[in-house]
């Protein structure tokens, strides 16, 4: 039990830096990470073998690689949308707990706008004839159906031009991330504070159309 306590505390402590990478972008230490490793989609890059052991462990937690509980960190964060200009459309989790890149992998692979933010995609237009939907080739009929599904998913999304996006720690959206809170969560080996409307529909064994339907039903849409 003592070994487990130390292990979970170390994970909770390292994960704190994952959180600070998201919420403290103006901090000196974050700028140091960017200067050393570079930036990729709003976050310090992994940097492979060249990264320090400390940074490699943080990246593993962020990516859910080789960590008990898998991607528990990513599953417990979400974005409260403002203008959408510091949230990446395909790769960030801003609709539910799964990125659009994972839900609509085929469309992501075909998109010419793989690295645009939510705000930029919205500015291009994600309605039926919007410029956001530009592809590397003509779509097949079943791929066109995916486009209809993603447009339906986004049909009630409203951006706030005067507000910036903010990160939320789902288990405690008021206080935010704390080492103590995450340590207790890991010791109980369960993820607390999930909104069923956000987490329940998205499962890789559930057909995409069913997931979208349930997602909309939870929100009375």
C-alpha positions as CSV (number, residue, x, y, z in Angstrom):
1,X,0.0,0.0,0.0
2,X,2.9,2.4,0.8
3,X,4.4,1.9,-2.6
4,X,1.1,2.5,-4.3
5,X,0.6,5.7,-2.3
6,X,4.0,7.0,-3.4
7,X,3.3,6.1,-7.0
8,X,-0.1,7.8,-7.1
9,X,1.2,10.9,-5.4
10,X,4.1,11.1,-7.9
11,X,1.6,10.8,-10.8
12,X,-0.7,13.4,-9.3
13,X,2.3,15.8,-8.8
14,X,3.6,15.3,-12.4
15,X,0.1,15.7,-13.8
16,X,0.0,19.1,-12.1
17,X,2.5,20.2,-14.8
18,X,0.2,18.8,-17.5
19,X,-2.5,21.1,-16.1
20,X,-0.2,24.1,-15.9
21,X,0.7,23.6,-19.6
22,X,-2.9,24.3,-20.3
23,X,-3.8,27.1,-17.9
24,X,-0.6,29.0,-17.3
25,X,0.6,29.8,-20.8
26,X,2.0,33.1,-19.7
27,X,4.2,31.6,-17.0
28,X,8.0,31.8,-17.3
29,X,8.4,28.0,-17.0
30,X,5.9,27.4,-19.8
31,X,7.9,29.8,-22.1
32,X,11.1,27.9,-21.2
33,X,9.4,24.6,-22.3
34,X,8.4,26.1,-25.6
35,X,11.9,27.5,-26.2
36,X,13.4,24.1,-25.6
37,X,10.9,21.7,-27.2
38,X,8.9,23.9,-29.5
39,X,5.1,24.1,-29.8
40,X,2.7,21.8,-31.5
41,X,-1.0,22.6,-31.5
42,X,-0.8,24.9,-28.5
43,X,1.3,22.6,-26.3
44,X,5.0,22.0,-25.8
45,X,6.2,19.2,-28.2
46,X,7.2,15.8,-26.9
47,X,10.6,15.9,-28.5
48,X,11.2,12.2,-28.5
49,X,14.5,10.9,-27.1
50,X,15.9,14.4,-26.7
51,X,13.5,15.3,-24.0
52,X,14.4,15.1,-20.3
53,X,13.2,12.1,-18.2
54,X,10.9,14.5,-16.3
55,X,9.3,15.9,-19.4
56,X,8.9,12.4,-20.9
57,X,7.0,11.3,-17.8
58,X,4.7,14.3,-18.1
59,X,4.0,13.6,-21.8
60,X,3.2,10.0,-21.0
61,X,0.5,11.1,-18.5
62,X,-0.8,13.7,-20.9
63,X,-1.1,11.0,-23.6
64,X,-2.2,8.1,-21.4
65,X,0.7,6.0,-22.5
66,X,2.0,3.4,-20.0
67,X,0.0,4.9,-17.2
68,X,-2.5,2.9,-15.1
69,X,-5.9,4.2,-15.9
70,X,-5.0,5.1,-19.4
71,X,-5.9,8.6,-20.6
72,X,-7.5,9.6,-17.3
73,X,-6.0,13.1,-17.5
74,X,-7.4,13.9,-20.9
75,X,-10.7,12.5,-20.0
76,X,-11.0,14.8,-17.0
77,X,-10.4,18.1,-18.8
78,X,-12.7,20.0,-21.1
79,X,-12.8,23.4,-22.8
80,X,-15.4,26.1,-22.1
81,X,-15.7,27.7,-25.4
82,X,-15.4,31.4,-25.9
83,X,-14.2,32.7,-29.3
84,X,-12.6,29.3,-30.1
85,X,-9.3,30.8,-31.3
86,X,-7.1,28.8,-28.9
87,X,-8.9,25.5,-29.3
88,X,-7.9,23.2,-32.1
89,X,-11.0,22.0,-34.0
90,X,-9.9,18.4,-34.7
91,X,-7.4,17.5,-32.0
92,X,-8.8,19.2,-28.8
93,X,-11.7,17.7,-26.8
94,X,-14.2,20.5,-26.9
95,X,-17.3,18.5,-27.9
96,X,-17.8,15.8,-25.3
97,X,-14.7,13.9,-24.0
98,X,-13.4,12.6,-27.4
99,X,-11.8,14.7,-30.0
100,X,-13.5,15.1,-33.4
101,X,-10.3,13.7,-34.9
102,X,-11.1,10.4,-33.1
103,X,-14.8,10.4,-33.8
104,X,-14.5,11.4,-37.5
105,X,-11.0,10.0,-38.3
106,X,-11.8,9.6,-42.0
107,X,-12.8,13.2,-42.4
108,X,-9.8,14.4,-40.5
109,X,-7.5,12.4,-42.8
110,X,-9.2,14.0,-45.9
111,X,-9.5,17.6,-44.5
112,X,-7.2,20.4,-45.8
113,X,-7.8,22.2,-42.6
114,X,-6.3,19.8,-40.1
115,X,-4.6,22.3,-37.9
116,X,-7.2,25.1,-37.7
117,X,-8.8,26.3,-34.5
118,X,-12.5,26.2,-33.7
119,X,-12.7,29.9,-34.2
120,X,-11.0,29.7,-37.6
121,X,-13.2,26.9,-38.8
122,X,-16.3,28.8,-37.6
123,X,-15.1,31.9,-39.5
124,X,-14.8,29.8,-42.7
125,X,-18.3,28.4,-42.1
126,X,-19.3,24.9,-41.0
127,X,-22.8,25.0,-42.5
128,X,-23.7,22.9,-45.5
129,X,-21.7,24.9,-48.1
130,X,-19.1,26.3,-45.7
131,X,-15.5,26.6,-46.6
132,X,-14.5,24.7,-43.5
133,X,-15.4,21.5,-45.4
134,X,-12.7,21.3,-48.0
135,X,-11.2,17.9,-48.8
136,X,-8.2,16.5,-50.5
137,X,-10.4,14.7,-53.0
138,X,-14.1,14.2,-53.8
139,X,-15.9,12.3,-51.1
140,X,-17.7,9.0,-51.5
141,X,-21.3,8.8,-50.6
142,X,-20.7,7.3,-47.2
143,X,-18.1,10.0,-46.4
144,X,-20.7,12.6,-47.3
145,X,-22.9,11.1,-44.7
146,X,-20.2,11.6,-42.1
147,X,-20.1,15.3,-43.1
148,X,-23.8,15.5,-42.4
149,X,-23.3,13.9,-39.0
150,X,-20.5,16.3,-38.0
151,X,-22.5,19.3,-39.1
152,X,-25.5,18.1,-37.1
153,X,-23.2,17.7,-34.1
154,X,-22.1,21.3,-34.4
155,X,-25.4,22.8,-35.3
156,X,-26.1,24.2,-31.9
157,X,-22.6,25.3,-31.0
158,X,-22.4,29.0,-30.2
159,X,-19.2,30.9,-29.8
160,X,-18.7,34.0,-27.6
161,X,-16.6,36.5,-29.6
162,X,-15.8,38.6,-26.5
163,X,-14.6,35.7,-24.3
164,X,-11.5,33.5,-24.4
165,X,-11.6,29.7,-24.0
166,X,-11.0,28.3,-20.5
167,X,-9.9,24.9,-19.4
168,X,-12.0,23.1,-16.8
169,X,-11.0,20.3,-14.5
170,X,-14.2,18.2,-14.5
171,X,-13.9,16.5,-11.0
172,X,-13.8,20.0,-9.4
173,X,-14.6,22.8,-11.9
174,X,-14.8,25.4,-9.1
175,X,-11.4,24.8,-7.4
176,X,-9.7,23.3,-10.4
177,X,-6.7,20.9,-10.4
178,X,-5.2,20.1,-7.0
179,X,-2.6,17.4,-6.3
180,X,-4.5,16.3,-3.2
181,X,-7.8,15.9,-5.1
182,X,-6.2,13.9,-7.9
183,X,-4.2,11.8,-5.5
184,X,-7.5,10.8,-3.7
185,X,-9.1,10.2,-7.0
186,X,-6.3,7.9,-8.2
187,X,-6.3,6.0,-4.9
188,X,-10.0,5.3,-5.3
189,X,-9.2,4.1,-8.8
190,X,-12.3,5.8,-10.2
191,X,-12.9,8.9,-12.2
192,X,-15.2,11.3,-10.4
193,X,-17.4,14.1,-11.4
194,X,-18.1,13.1,-15.0
195,X,-21.1,14.5,-16.6
196,X,-23.0,11.5,-18.1
197,X,-24.1,13.7,-21.0
198,X,-20.4,14.2,-21.9
199,X,-19.0,10.8,-21.3
200,X,-21.6,8.1,-21.8
201,X,-22.2,8.3,-25.6
202,X,-18.5,8.2,-26.7
203,X,-17.4,4.6,-26.8
204,X,-15.5,3.0,-29.6
205,X,-17.9,0.0,-29.7
206,X,-20.9,2.2,-30.0
207,X,-21.9,3.1,-33.6
208,X,-21.2,6.7,-34.4
209,X,-24.8,7.5,-35.4
210,X,-26.0,6.2,-32.1
211,X,-23.4,8.2,-30.1
212,X,-24.4,11.4,-31.8
213,X,-28.1,10.7,-31.3
214,X,-27.6,10.1,-27.6
215,X,-25.4,13.2,-27.3
216,X,-28.1,15.3,-28.8
217,X,-30.9,13.7,-26.6
218,X,-29.0,14.4,-23.4
219,X,-28.9,18.1,-24.4
220,X,-32.6,18.2,-25.6
221,X,-31.5,18.9,-29.1
